[in-house]
Amino acid sequence: MPTIDADKLKAAANLANNMEVSGGREAFVSPPAVVERLMELVDIERTMIVLEPSAGTGNIAAAAVELGAIVDCVEIDNDLVEVLASRVPGANLLYRRDFLETDTSQLGTYDRVVMNPPFLEGRDIAHVTHALRFVRPAGRLVSVMGEGVTTSRTKAAASFRDLVDERGGWFEDLPADSFAPATTCSTVIVVIPC
């Protein structure tokens, strides 16, 4: 398995934190403190097969590779795919496609899914719900989401909270401004055992 050059990763992270994506898509790069907490909650063991949908610049994928996981990534933006490929040599699959248009016949299933999907306007619920299809029995999904998923009165948010509860999952608040200066939206992490 390729090793990751920590200095190269830090230098690329500075570039990656300032990336803009095309087509009006949102991409809020996962800061180191958020990635660290995701890794604590996802509980990756060496040689686990891990999926990072909407992988962006690869901060999550890089951390999973460092833990010894075999990581597959999905990313739609070509510029981000190039950054991801250069930063995370251990991510062995780089799909240039929309994750919501991808299914298990194309990717298979995984021990862990860890992600930071687009979360404005409820897109996080669609991405996380879709990602659950890729988690093997006894696996786990861990994702950043907008705080609204825990407070919104919409039918989609209420149904999602019920799904998390039924599976024995939970939400954890992230500190205010975890993604500043890119966005000041409040965020949470959801953990869903499968």
C-alpha positions as CSV (number, residue, x, y, z in Angstrom):
1,M,0.0,0.0,0.0
2,P,1.5,3.4,-0.9
3,T,2.6,5.6,1.9
4,I,1.5,9.3,2.2
5,D,4.2,12.0,2.4
6,A,3.0,14.1,5.3
7,D,4.7,17.3,4.0
8,K,3.2,16.9,0.6
9,L,-0.2,16.3,2.1
10,K,0.1,19.5,4.2
11,A,1.2,21.6,1.2
12,A,-1.6,20.1,-0.9
13,A,-4.1,20.8,1.9
14,N,-3.3,24.5,1.8
15,L,-4.1,24.5,-2.0
16,A,-7.1,22.2,-1.5
17,N,-8.6,24.4,1.2
18,N,-8.9,27.1,-1.4
19,M,-10.3,25.1,-4.3
20,E,-13.5,26.3,-6.1
21,V,-15.6,23.8,-7.9
22,S,-17.5,24.3,-11.2
23,G,-21.1,24.1,-12.1
24,G,-22.4,25.8,-9.0
25,R,-21.6,22.7,-6.9
26,E,-20.8,23.2,-3.2
27,A,-17.6,21.8,-1.7
28,F,-16.6,22.6,1.9
29,V,-13.2,21.0,2.5
30,S,-13.1,18.9,5.7
31,P,-10.8,20.6,8.2
32,P,-8.3,18.5,10.1
33,A,-10.2,18.7,13.4
34,V,-13.4,17.4,11.7
35,V,-11.5,14.7,9.9
36,E,-9.9,13.6,13.2
37,R,-13.3,13.3,14.8
38,L,-14.7,11.4,11.8
39,M,-11.9,8.9,12.1
40,E,-12.5,8.4,15.8
41,L,-16.2,7.7,15.2
42,V,-15.9,5.5,12.1
43,D,-13.6,3.0,13.8
44,I,-11.5,1.9,10.8
45,E,-9.4,-1.2,11.2
46,R,-6.5,-2.1,8.9
47,T,-7.5,-3.6,5.6
48,M,-11.1,-2.5,5.9
49,I,-12.8,-1.5,2.7
50,V,-13.9,2.1,2.9
51,L,-15.9,4.4,0.6
52,E,-15.7,8.2,0.6
53,P,-18.5,9.5,-1.7
54,S,-18.1,13.1,-2.9
55,A,-14.5,12.9,-1.9
56,G,-13.5,16.4,-2.8
57,T,-9.8,17.1,-2.1
58,G,-9.3,13.8,-0.2
59,N,-8.8,14.9,3.4
60,I,-11.0,12.1,4.7
61,A,-9.6,9.5,2.2
62,A,-6.1,10.4,3.2
63,A,-6.8,9.9,6.9
64,A,-8.5,6.5,6.1
65,V,-5.5,5.4,4.0
66,E,-3.2,6.4,6.9
67,L,-5.2,4.0,9.1
68,G,-4.5,1.2,6.7
69,A,-7.9,1.1,4.9
70,I,-8.4,0.3,1.3
71,V,-10.3,3.4,0.1
72,D,-12.5,3.9,-2.9
73,C,-13.5,7.5,-3.8
74,V,-16.3,9.0,-5.9
75,E,-16.0,12.6,-7.1
76,I,-17.8,14.4,-9.9
77,D,-15.6,17.5,-10.3
78,N,-12.6,16.8,-12.6
79,D,-10.4,19.4,-10.9
80,L,-11.1,17.9,-7.5
81,V,-10.4,14.4,-8.9
82,E,-6.9,15.6,-10.1
83,V,-6.2,17.1,-6.6
84,L,-7.4,13.9,-5.0
85,A,-5.3,11.7,-7.2
86,S,-2.1,13.6,-6.4
87,R,-2.8,13.9,-2.7
88,V,-3.9,10.4,-1.9
89,P,-2.0,7.7,-3.9
90,G,-3.6,5.0,-1.7
91,A,-7.1,5.8,-2.9
92,N,-7.3,3.0,-5.5
93,L,-10.5,4.0,-7.4
94,L,-11.4,7.5,-8.5
95,Y,-14.8,7.6,-10.1
96,R,-15.7,10.8,-12.0
97,R,-19.4,10.7,-11.5
98,D,-22.3,11.9,-9.5
99,F,-22.5,9.7,-6.4
100,L,-26.3,9.9,-6.4
101,E,-26.2,8.2,-9.8
102,T,-23.9,5.4,-8.7
103,D,-25.2,2.1,-7.4
104,T,-23.8,-1.0,-5.7
105,S,-23.5,-2.9,-9.0
106,Q,-20.8,-0.3,-9.9
107,L,-19.0,-0.1,-6.6
108,G,-20.0,-3.0,-4.4
109,T,-20.4,-2.6,-0.6
110,Y,-18.1,-1.5,2.2
111,D,-17.1,-2.0,5.8
112,R,-17.2,1.7,6.4
113,V,-18.6,4.8,4.6
114,V,-17.2,8.1,5.8
115,M,-18.2,11.3,4.1
116,N,-18.8,15.1,4.0
117,P,-21.5,15.5,1.4
118,P,-23.1,18.7,0.1
119,F,-25.5,19.6,2.9
120,L,-27.2,22.8,1.9
121,E,-31.0,22.6,1.1
122,G,-31.3,19.1,2.5
123,R,-28.8,17.5,0.0
124,D,-27.0,15.9,2.9
125,I,-30.1,13.7,3.7
126,A,-30.3,12.5,0.1
127,H,-26.5,11.7,0.0
128,V,-26.4,9.9,3.4
129,T,-29.6,7.9,2.7
130,H,-28.1,6.8,-0.7
131,A,-24.8,6.0,0.9
132,L,-26.4,3.5,3.4
133,R,-27.0,1.2,0.4
134,F,-23.2,0.7,0.2
135,V,-22.7,-0.3,3.8
136,R,-22.2,-4.0,4.6
137,P,-24.1,-5.6,7.5
138,A,-22.2,-4.9,10.7
139,G,-20.7,-1.9,9.0
140,R,-20.9,1.8,9.9
141,L,-21.6,5.1,8.1
142,V,-20.2,8.4,9.6
143,S,-21.0,11.7,7.9
144,V,-20.9,15.4,8.4
145,M,-24.4,17.0,7.9
146,G,-25.9,20.4,8.3
147,E,-27.3,21.0,11.8
148,G,-30.8,21.4,10.3
149,V,-31.1,17.6,10.0
150,T,-31.5,17.5,13.8
151,T,-34.0,20.4,14.1
152,S,-35.9,20.8,10.9
153,R,-39.6,19.9,10.9
154,T,-39.6,18.8,7.3
155,K,-40.9,15.3,6.5
156,A,-37.5,14.3,5.1
157,A,-35.6,15.4,8.2
158,A,-38.1,13.8,10.6
159,S,-37.9,10.5,8.6
160,F,-34.1,10.6,8.6
161,R,-34.0,11.1,12.3
162,D,-36.3,8.1,12.7
163,L,-34.0,6.0,10.5
164,V,-31.0,7.0,12.5
165,D,-32.8,6.1,15.8
166,E,-34.1,2.8,14.4
167,R,-30.5,1.7,13.5
168,G,-29.1,2.7,16.9
169,G,-27.3,5.8,15.5
170,W,-26.7,9.2,16.9
171,F,-25.9,12.8,16.1
172,E,-23.0,14.8,17.6
173,D,-22.7,18.5,17.3
174,L,-19.5,20.0,15.8
175,P,-18.1,23.2,17.2
176,A,-19.5,26.4,15.8
177,D,-17.8,27.6,12.6
178,S,-16.0,24.2,12.1
179,F,-16.0,25.0,8.4
180,A,-15.2,28.7,8.6
181,P,-14.3,30.7,6.6
182,A,-15.8,28.7,3.8
183,T,-19.2,28.6,5.5
184,T,-20.6,29.5,8.9
185,C,-23.3,26.9,8.7
186,S,-23.6,24.8,11.9
187,T,-22.8,21.2,11.4
188,V,-23.2,17.8,13.1
189,I,-21.8,14.3,12.6
190,V,-24.2,11.4,12.2
191,V,-23.1,7.8,13.1
192,I,-25.3,5.0,11.7
193,P,-24.5,1.4,12.5
194,C,-25.7,-1.1,9.9
